[in-house]
Every structure is written in C-alpha cells, then in structure tokens.
C-alpha cells in the first residue's frame, strides 16, 4: 500500500476536482472522504488550496485549456483534464515557479496510470507559461470565462441585480474570511478577543453582529481558545443574524426546520437561557448527527428528529411553536466563495425545483406556528425567485400571514425582507424575511 505521505497533493487535488466536474459530487463530501490520505499538514493544505482554487476559477481555466489543446480530451480522460486545470491554476492564478507548477504536475500523471500523457501535460503547461497573457486576454472576451461563472448565472444576476451584478461576481471569486460566533453563555466578545490576543491570534470584531469575530489569518479550530469547550463556533456573520431576528424569549417553544449542520440551532440555544424546548428537524440522518455533535460541544440540548420538515404529520406532536426558523433549501448562490463547486454543480433548472420545495415547506410549517408567533424565512441565495419572490407568493396564499419589517443597517430592503449580497460588510450572501401570524 502506498504510504499516505507519498501522495502527490496535485494528484489528490485533481481527484477532488474530477469528482466534482465528472461525477457531480460535492467538494465538502470529497474532502471529508479523501483529504486525510496525506499525513503532512502543509501538503494537505496545498491539496485543499489547489482543489478550491481550481473550482473557483474553473470556467476561466477551462477556456484557457481549450485554447491549448489541439483537440478535446476524450470522456475517459476527464481525470487528466482535471489535472491540467490544477496545473493551470498554479501557473495563472497562484503564479507558482515553473519547476513546481510544471514538474510536480507532470509527476502526478503517474498516479492516473496514464504515462502516455506526461508529454501532453508538460507541453500544455509550458505553452501556457509562454502564452499566458494572450490566453487570458482571449478568455476574458467571454463573460462566462472572464467572471468564471456559468452564463445563465450571470444573466440571472444582471436581471435581479442590474446595479450590483459585477460586485457580486467579484465577491464570489474571493477567498472567504474565517468568522467565529462567540458563545454569549460563556462570555462576551471583548473577553474572547482578549483570549485570542493572548494566544497570538490576530482578530477583529465585526460591527454588524455583536457575536461575530473575524480571524485575520485563518487557523485550525484546534488553536482556538476554548473551542472544544464550546466558547466559540465557526459561522459566518450573516448566518449569525438569524437567531437575533427571531426575538427569542424564555419559555418559548422553537422549531429549527432543515437544521443541519446545526450552527443556527446552537445559536438559538445560546441566545435564550430558558427556552421551553428546541426541536431540530432534518431529513438527512447523517447530517442530523452533526447537529447533535455540535450541540454536545456547546453543552446544549435540543430534540433532534430525522424527518421531512414538509411532512409534519410524520413528526409533529400537535403543540404549536412560538418561533420557527425555516432555513430553506436553496441554490446556495450567496455562499459560493466558501463552496466554489456550486458554480459547477448548480443548473438553472434547479431554481424552479427549489422554489417549489420552498413553497411546500412554507405551506406545511405555517399551521405549526402559534398565533402571534414568528416564522423567519432564510436562504443563502441571491436569486429573487428563491427569496422575495418566494415569500410574496406565500403571502398571497396565506391571508393570516403578515410581514414584520427588518429595519437594519445591513443589507438591502426588498419588496419583502432584506437581502445581504456576498461581500457586503464582509458577510456571505443571505436573505431574511420575518413573518407573523395574525
């Protein structure tokens, strides 16, 4: 068996990219399954950087590769195409020295079992070094490759956000910051910033959210003071807006629908000391286990139920909820900087199916809300059809539903709710609409 430390990180990155572009798998699941084959932390970090970066710039790198190949690669050589894209990312984006970007990528061909391709990979990458300016200039002539997003995605943004579409695309292509949520039950943000300073970890408070701290140079969670004791959790500041918007009070019964992996569940439990009960529902038992694991670290408890939130008869006990958080399934178009594989995996036809699922969830959960209660509808999408369009359609059907306005300094007011665009105030792209039952 090949020792773990002998795995070429460029080969592993190519396998990860191949899993996304050829088999339609998510990068997160692939990383969890494959990244541990490399023992050395620096080599693991390199493989991860190459996989994320290649997928972030996939459409642009693909346009460049098309100029360098005399004929398209065969379908059976999709793994070789992934390796070539990894090589181009090293050269054109990271600007690595040629001896590393070319020779190490050529060596990785052996791991594919395609020794005949060594000359092809060497020739393509060296040709790219010589012609990089003209290659990029030609690629930039097309919006899809210039912005490294699917053409349909760009068109949607131009329709929905005519004044902001370029800023959204630019933000999507940035590396995401590492943001923490401070557990208010264990101390305030100022105290935790002092703990970080004592640990020589540079950090700053994010003004939009009182629990949010940004780590200037990302570190392992193992290095974070008190992480395993539940002092902090890794969560973007935009996601931290949800719990405060619920207006939680002691004695309330709260439902977190579509709860996995449990970041918002934990924040709900941190936000009110004496809630009557928190019920977390998710239809994926494996992901629901992550909710339980997160709550165990935070030393909090919720009733976790593996079920379809849109089918309450299979799990609801008939007692109304004072608060419902519906973190609805969506395109995830607002968190692309954290999950660049979304740009490769998402299809335009998915939006209509997702909008139907969102409507089904809203209709199914509304009867579970107590009179005078609050339902908070949340997505990490920037497409109007999933956000204000979806909530407006629901309000037309439910005559006892009313909007509770969100008068905040973050985001942009919509026909219903507020929209945070990617990168605004350093946050991910999220949509929020707060509804009450008359």
Helices and strands as residue ranges (DSSP letters): G 4-6, H 9-23, H 27-34, G 35-37, H 41-56, H 58-68, G 75-77, H 78-92, H 98-98, I 99-103, H 104-112, G 115-117, H 118-139, H 143-147, H 151-160, H 165-172, E 178-182, H 189-198, E 203-205, E 212-215, G 221-223, E 232-234, H 241-245, E 253-257, H 263-271, E 277-282, H 285-298, E 303-306, G 312-314, E 321-327, H 342-345, H 349-366, E 369-379, G 384-386, H 388-397, E 401-404, E 412-413, E 418-420, G 424-426, E 430-437
